């Protein structure tokens, strides 16, 4: 205590003259951005006892993956004022980046690992569909649906069933389940052919169930694709309608939940605070950030690509997303309020798949009677509308749509040399599986450890 009875203020010998400490001044990690990946990392680090400062140039959580109300959505796309006939502003939580969560996937395990599920409620998505031969067809969710499905003929259904039984019982650590098939050398194409499955069935399984984005996997070892199919099967068996779940009030609740975990464990947050400069020492290692006349020091700097200079990141492509407001469910989906539709690229003359995800009022993302459908894909054409056309054509009349083209980036290094740990941009799919792989990689690069994912998904909380 000082003579006046006031606590002494900490001194920062490293601060240049005229500079002030940013928040508490010194941290174990500075996290830039409040996107989902950044918030998961800040939450996990804080649970480990690390001092974390998290900053965001925006005044809301979520970054590019935020959920916006109606007026903010129209403002972001410079579309004027929202029409009154769409309902109250508070009824809307529209995702800028649409994603569903695999019920037994890695993101669910992360939610359980950090106990973020106590802050969120979830519902299952009503159905998963695939586009084939000009029609939208439901991906079978039960044996009865499989028998009735027009996706395959009678004999093909028997082969399909035999294939799924094999996949369901396969265990990588138990050679007895291999049935003399080495999935580490046998390609996915060879495995399909071994069961006598037809090319159309290959495409349906790979794109609608294994969630492969193109055909490259067909000539690679089958094991990684089979593991993805197992996650789909296990997720589907949990709820029986689709393998996907979704948080009420939009995906913006996910980063907020992880931020709450970070705050509970002593993390410091600063919204509406941009970073002017990342500071580097003589060895080229990041040691802090500068914002105006304030500085903060840390052992590492973490963030999404938008906070780093061009020498730290490289472009990987462009994603086209089109947010559509409808007054009806997606046609030909049995009036399901919430659906995912996968359009395999080869079905519509493309390399990459097109994804459609649709949500309605019961998920607290729109007013009653209004539906939000979002079409997304990797850019291949000269015009964005050409890329999303296969998805738009199946939606019927559209009240309003907002199209964006986003360049995606990845880091040029792993962060070990410069202490800059950078996430990849979100991909163009309508699920989190690829993004979770990046998140797990980011966690290992930062901590040197694999994240413990041995969580029992049956313990998840929430309304399904």
C-alpha positions in Angstrom: 0.0 0.0 0.0 1.2 3.6 -0.6 1.3 6.2 2.1 -2.1 7.4 1.1 -3.5 3.9 1.6 -4.1 3.3 -2.2 -2.7 0.2 -3.9 0.4 0.8 -6.0 -0.1 0.8 -9.7 2.1 -1.7 -11.6 5.0 -0.3 -13.5 5.8 -1.3 -17.1 9.5 -0.8 -17.8 9.0 -1.9 -21.3 6.6 0.8 -22.2 8.1 3.6 -24.4 7.7 7.2 -23.2 4.2 8.6 -23.9 2.6 5.1 -24.2 0.0 3.7 -21.9 -0.7 0.1 -21.0 -3.6 -1.5 -22.9 -5.9 -2.9 -20.2 -3.6 -4.7 -17.7 -0.6 -4.4 -20.0 1.0 -7.9 -19.8 -0.6 -11.3 -20.8 0.3 -14.8 -21.8 -1.6 -14.4 -25.1 -3.3 -11.7 -27.0 -6.2 -12.9 -29.2 -7.4 -10.7 -32.1 -10.9 -11.2 -33.3 -13.9 -12.9 -31.6 -14.7 -15.4 -34.3 -15.6 -18.9 -33.2 -12.0 -20.3 -33.5 -10.5 -17.4 -31.7 -13.1 -17.6 -28.9 -12.6 -21.4 -28.5 -8.8 -20.8 -28.2 -9.2 -18.0 -25.6 -11.6 -20.1 -23.6 -9.3 -23.1 -23.6 -6.2 -21.1 -22.7 -8.0 -19.3 -19.9 -9.1 -22.6 -18.4 -5.4 -23.6 -18.3 -4.7 -20.5 -16.2 -3.3 -18.4 -19.0 -3.8 -14.6 -18.9 -5.7 -13.7 -22.1 -6.5 -10.4 -23.7 -9.1 -10.6 -26.5 -9.7 -7.7 -28.8 -12.1 -7.1 -31.7 -12.5 -4.2 -34.1 -16.3 -4.8 -34.1 -18.8 -4.0 -31.4 -20.2 -7.5 -31.4 -18.9 -11.0 -31.0 -18.5 -13.4 -33.9 -16.5 -11.5 -36.4 -17.3 -12.7 -39.9 -19.4 -15.4 -38.3 -21.7 -13.2 -36.4 -25.5 -13.4 -36.3 -27.2 -10.1 -37.2 -30.6 -8.7 -36.5 -32.6 -7.5 -39.5 -31.6 -3.8 -39.5 -27.9 -4.7 -39.1 -28.2 -7.2 -41.9 -29.6 -4.6 -44.3 -27.0 -2.0 -43.1 -24.1 -4.4 -43.6 -25.1 -5.0 -47.2 -26.0 -1.3 -47.8 -29.6 -2.3 -48.7 -31.4 0.6 -47.1 -34.0 0.1 -44.4 -35.6 -3.3 -43.7 -39.2 -3.4 -44.9 -41.7 -3.5 -42.0 -43.6 -6.5 -43.5 -40.7 -8.8 -42.5 -41.5 -8.5 -38.8 -39.8 -7.2 -35.8 -36.1 -6.5 -35.8 -35.6 -8.6 -32.6 -37.0 -11.7 -34.3 -33.9 -12.1 -36.5 -30.5 -13.7 -35.9 -29.2 -14.2 -39.4 -25.8 -16.0 -39.7 -23.3 -14.4 -42.0 -21.6 -17.7 -42.4 -24.1 -20.6 -42.3 -23.0 -23.8 -40.6 -24.7 -26.8 -39.0 -23.1 -28.8 -36.2 -22.5 -32.6 -36.6 -24.2 -34.1 -33.5 -21.3 -36.4 -32.7 -18.6 -34.3 -34.5 -15.6 -32.4 -33.1 -17.3 -29.1 -32.4 -19.9 -30.9 -30.2 -17.0 -32.5 -28.3 -15.4 -29.1 -27.9 -18.7 -27.7 -26.6 -18.9 -30.5 -24.1 -15.2 -30.3 -23.1 -15.6 -26.7 -22.1 -19.1 -27.0 -20.8 -20.3 -24.2 -23.0 -23.5 -26.3 -23.6 -24.7 -24.9 -20.2 -25.2 -21.5 -21.9 -26.9 -22.7 -25.1 -29.9 -24.7 -26.3 -29.9 -26.8 -29.4 -32.4 -28.3 -31.8 -31.9 -31.0 -34.4 -32.2 -30.0 -38.1 -35.3 -31.6 -39.7 -33.7 -33.2 -42.7 -30.7 -33.6 -44.9 -31.1 -33.7 -48.6 -29.1 -34.3 -51.7 -29.6 -33.1 -55.3 -29.5 -35.9 -57.9 -30.7 -36.0 -61.5 -32.6 -32.7 -61.2 -34.4 -33.6 -58.0 -34.0 -32.9 -54.3 -34.0 -36.3 -52.5 -33.9 -36.9 -48.8 -30.9 -38.7 -47.4 -32.4 -41.8 -45.7 -32.4 -41.4 -41.9 -33.8 -44.8 -41.0 -33.8 -48.3 -42.6 -37.4 -47.8 -43.5 -36.6 -44.5 -45.3 -33.8 -46.3 -47.1 -36.1 -49.0 -48.5 -38.5 -46.3 -49.8 -35.9 -43.9 -51.1 -35.8 -43.2 -54.9 -32.0 -42.6 -54.6 -31.3 -46.2 -55.5 -32.9 -49.2 -57.1 -33.8 -52.3 -55.0 -30.6 -54.3 -55.6 -28.5 -51.2 -55.1 -30.2 -50.7 -51.8 -29.1 -54.1 -50.7 -25.5 -53.4 -51.6 -25.7 -50.0 -49.9 -27.0 -51.7 -46.7 -24.2 -54.2 -46.8 -21.7 -51.4 -47.2 -23.1 -49.4 -44.3 -23.0 -52.5 -42.0 -19.4 -52.9 -42.8 -18.6 -49.3 -42.1 -20.6 -49.3 -38.9 -18.6 -52.3 -37.4 -15.2 -51.2 -38.7 -12.6 -50.4 -36.0 -9.2 -49.1 -37.0 -7.6 -50.8 -33.9 -9.3 -54.2 -34.5 -8.0 -56.1 -37.6 -10.8 -58.6 -37.2 -13.2 -55.9 -38.5 -11.2 -55.3 -41.7 -12.6 -58.3 -43.5 -9.3 -58.6 -45.4 -9.5 -55.0 -46.6 -6.7 -52.6 -45.9 -8.3 -49.2 -45.9 -4.9 -47.5 -45.5 -4.0 -48.6 -49.0 -7.3 -49.4 -50.7 -8.7 -46.2 -52.3 -12.3 -45.1 -51.8 -13.1 -45.9 -55.4 -11.8 -49.4 -55.0 -13.8 -49.9 -51.8 -17.1 -48.7 -53.5 -16.4 -51.0 -56.4 -15.6 -53.9 -54.1 -19.2 -53.7 -52.7 -20.6 -53.4 -56.3 -21.9 -49.9 -55.7 -22.8 -47.7 -58.7 -21.1 -44.4 -59.6 -24.2 -42.4 -58.7 -24.2 -44.1 -55.2 -20.5 -43.3 -54.8 -21.3 -39.6 -55.4 -24.3 -39.6 -53.0 -22.4 -41.3 -50.1 -19.2 -39.2 -50.6 -20.9 -35.8 -50.9 -24.0 -36.0 -48.8 -22.8 -38.3 -46.0 -18.9 -38.2 -46.0 -19.2 -34.4 -46.8 -16.4 -34.6 -49.3 -16.1 -31.3 -51.3 -14.9 -32.7 -54.6 -13.7 -36.0 -56.2 -10.0 -36.0 -55.1 -10.7 -38.4 -52.2 -11.8 -41.1 -54.6 -8.2 -42.0 -55.5 -6.8 -41.6 -52.0 -6.7 -44.2 -49.1 -10.3 -44.9 -48.0 -9.7 -44.7 -44.2 -10.1 -40.9 -43.6 -13.3 -40.9 -45.7 -14.7 -43.9 -43.8 -14.0 -42.2 -40.5 -16.0 -39.2 -41.7 -18.8 -41.5 -42.8 -18.8 -43.1 -39.3 -19.2 -39.7 -37.7 -22.2 -39.1 -39.9 -23.8 -42.4 -39.1 -23.3 -42.0 -35.4 -24.7 -38.5 -35.5 -27.7 -39.6 -37.5 -28.4 -42.4 -35.1 -28.7 -40.0 -32.2 -31.8 -38.2 -33.4 -33.2 -40.0 -36.4 -34.1 -37.0 -38.5 -30.7 -35.6 -39.6 -27.1 -35.7 -38.2 -27.1 -32.0 -37.6 -27.9 -29.7 -34.6 -28.1 -25.9 -34.4 -28.1 -23.4 -31.5 -31.2 -21.4 -30.9 -30.7 -17.7 -31.7 -28.0 -18.3 -34.3 -24.4 -19.3 -34.4 -23.3 -16.0 -32.9 -24.1 -17.6 -29.5 -21.2 -20.0 -29.9 -18.4 -17.5 -29.7 -20.3 -15.7 -26.9 -20.4 -18.9 -24.9 -16.7 -19.5 -25.2 -16.0 -15.9 -24.4 -18.0 -16.3 -21.2 -15.8 -19.2 -20.2 -12.7 -17.1 -20.9 -14.2 -14.2 -18.8 -15.1 -16.5 -15.9 -11.4 -17.6 -15.8 -10.0 -14.0 -15.8 -9.8 -13.1 -19.5 -10.0 -9.5 -20.5 -12.2 -8.4 -23.5 -12.1 -5.2 -25.5 -14.7 -4.7 -28.3 -14.6 -1.7 -30.6 -10.9 -1.9 -30.3 -8.8 -2.3 -33.5 -5.1 -3.2 -33.6 -2.9 -0.7 -35.3 0.3 -2.8 -35.2 1.7 -6.1 -34.1 5.0 -5.6 -32.4 8.1 -7.8 -33.2 11.4 -8.1 -31.5 14.8 -8.4 -33.3 14.3 -12.1 -33.7 11.1 -11.5 -35.7 8.9 -12.8 -32.8 5.7 -11.1 -32.0 5.7 -9.8 -28.4 2.6 -7.5 -28.3 0.3 -5.1 -30.0 -0.2 -1.4 -30.4 -3.5 0.4 -30.5 -3.3 4.2 -30.6 -1.1 5.3 -27.7 -1.6 2.1 -25.9 0.4 -1.2 -25.9 0.0 -4.7 -24.5 2.7 -7.3 -24.2 2.3 -11.1 -24.5 4.2 -14.3 -25.3 2.2 -14.9 -28.4 -0.3 -13.2 -30.7 -3.3 -15.2 -32.0 -6.0 -14.2 -34.5 -7.9 -14.5 -37.7 -6.2 -13.6 -41.0 -7.7 -10.1 -41.2 -5.5 -8.9 -38.4 -2.2 -9.9 -40.0 0.0 -8.4 -42.8 0.1 -10.0 -46.3 3.5 -11.7 -45.6 1.9 -13.8 -42.9 -1.0 -15.1 -44.9 -1.8 -16.4 -48.4 -5.1 -16.5 -50.3 -6.6 -19.9 -50.9 -9.6 -19.0 -53.0 -13.0 -17.3 -52.7 -16.3 -18.3 -51.2 -19.6 -17.0 -52.5 -22.5 -16.8 -50.0 -26.0 -15.7 -50.8 -28.4 -15.0 -47.9 -32.0 -15.3 -49.0 -35.2 -14.3 -47.2 -38.2 -16.5 -48.1 -41.9 -16.6 -47.2 -42.0 -20.4 -47.6 -39.9 -23.5 -46.8 -37.5 -24.9 -49.4 -39.7 -26.6 -52.0 -39.6 -30.4 -52.3 -38.5 -30.9 -48.7 -41.8 -32.0 -47.2 -42.3 -28.5 -45.8 -39.4 -29.0 -43.4 -38.5 -25.8 -41.6 -34.8 -26.5 -41.3 -32.8 -28.5 -43.9 -29.5 -29.0 -45.5 -29.2 -29.7 -49.2 -26.0 -30.8 -50.7 -25.6 -30.3 -54.5 -22.7 -32.4 -55.6 -20.6 -30.4 -58.0 -20.6 -33.1 -60.8 -24.4 -33.0 -60.8 -24.4 -29.4 -62.0 -21.2 -29.3 -64.1 -19.0 -28.0 -61.3 -15.9 -29.2 -59.5 -17.0 -28.0 -56.0 -20.3 -28.7 -54.2 -23.0 -26.2 -53.6 -24.6 -26.1 -50.1 -28.0 -24.8 -49.1 -29.0 -24.5 -45.5 -32.4 -23.2 -44.5 -33.7 -22.2 -41.1 -37.0 -21.0 -39.7 -38.8 -19.3 -36.8 -38.6 -22.2 -34.3 -34.8 -21.8 -34.3 -35.3 -18.1 -33.3 -33.5 -16.8 -36.4 -36.5 -15.2 -38.2 -40.0 -13.9 -37.7 -42.9 -16.4 -37.8 -43.6 -17.4 -41.4 -40.2 -16.1 -42.7 -37.4 -18.5 -43.6 -33.7 -17.8 -44.1 -31.9 -19.9 -46.8 -28.2 -19.4 -47.4 -26.4 -20.8 -50.5 -22.7 -21.2 -50.3 -19.9 -22.6 -52.5 -16.3 -22.0 -53.7 -16.1 -19.5 -56.5 -15.4 -21.1 -59.9 -17.3 -18.8 -62.4 -16.7 -15.3 -63.5 -19.9 -14.0 -61.8 -20.9 -14.9 -58.2 -24.5 -15.4 -59.3 -23.4 -18.2 -61.6 -21.7 -20.0 -58.8 -24.8 -20.0 -56.5 -27.3 -20.4 -59.3 -27.9 -24.2 -58.7 -28.9 -23.4 -55.1 -31.0 -20.3 -55.9 -33.0 -22.2 -58.5 -34.4 -24.6 -56.0 -35.6 -22.0 -53.5 -38.6 -20.6 -55.4 -39.5 -16.9 -55.1 -37.0 -14.9 -53.0 -38.2 -11.8 -51.1 -34.7 -10.4 -50.6 -31.2 -11.7 -51.1 -27.7 -10.5 -50.1 -24.6 -11.8 -51.9 -21.0 -11.7 -50.7 -17.7 -12.9 -52.1 -15.0 -13.5 -49.5 -11.4 -14.3 -50.2 -10.2 -17.1 -47.9 -6.7 -17.2 -46.4 -4.4 -19.5 -44.5 -1.2 -18.8 -42.6 2.2 -19.0 -44.3 3.8 -20.5 -41.2 2.9 -22.5 -38.2 3.7 -19.8 -35.7 6.6 -21.5 -34.0 9.1 -19.0 -35.5 7.3 -15.7 -35.3 4.8 -16.4 -32.4 1.9 -15.4 -34.7 -0.7 -18.2 -34.6 -3.3 -17.6 -37.3 -6.5 -19.5 -38.1 -7.7 -20.2 -41.6 -10.7 -18.5 -43.0 -14.0 -20.4 -42.7 -14.6 -22.6 -45.7 -17.6 -22.6 -48.0 -19.4 -25.7 -46.6 -22.6 -25.7 -44.5 -21.0 -27.7 -41.6 -18.1 -27.2 -39.2 -16.1 -30.4 -39.8 -13.3 -28.9 -41.9 -13.1 -25.8 -39.7 -12.8 -28.0 -36.6 -9.7 -29.7 -38.1 -8.2 -26.2 -38.5 -9.2 -25.4 -34.9 -7.6 -28.6 -33.5 -4.4 -27.8 -35.5 -4.3 -24.3 -34.2 -4.7 -25.6 -30.6 -1.8 -28.0 -31.0 0.4 -25.3 -32.6 -0.2 -23.0 -29.7 0.0 -25.5 -26.8 2.0 -28.3 -28.3 -0.8 -30.7 -27.2 -3.7 -32.4 -28.8 -7.0 -31.4 -27.4 -8.7 -34.2 -25.4 -11.7 -35.1 -27.5 -12.7 -38.2 -25.5 -16.1 -36.8 -24.5 -19.3 -38.7 -24.3 -21.7 -36.9 -26.6 -24.7 -38.4 -24.7 -24.0 -35.9 -21.9 -24.8 -32.9 -24.1 -27.4 -30.5 -22.6 -30.1 -28.7 -24.4 -33.4 -29.1 -26.3 -33.2 -31.5 -29.2 
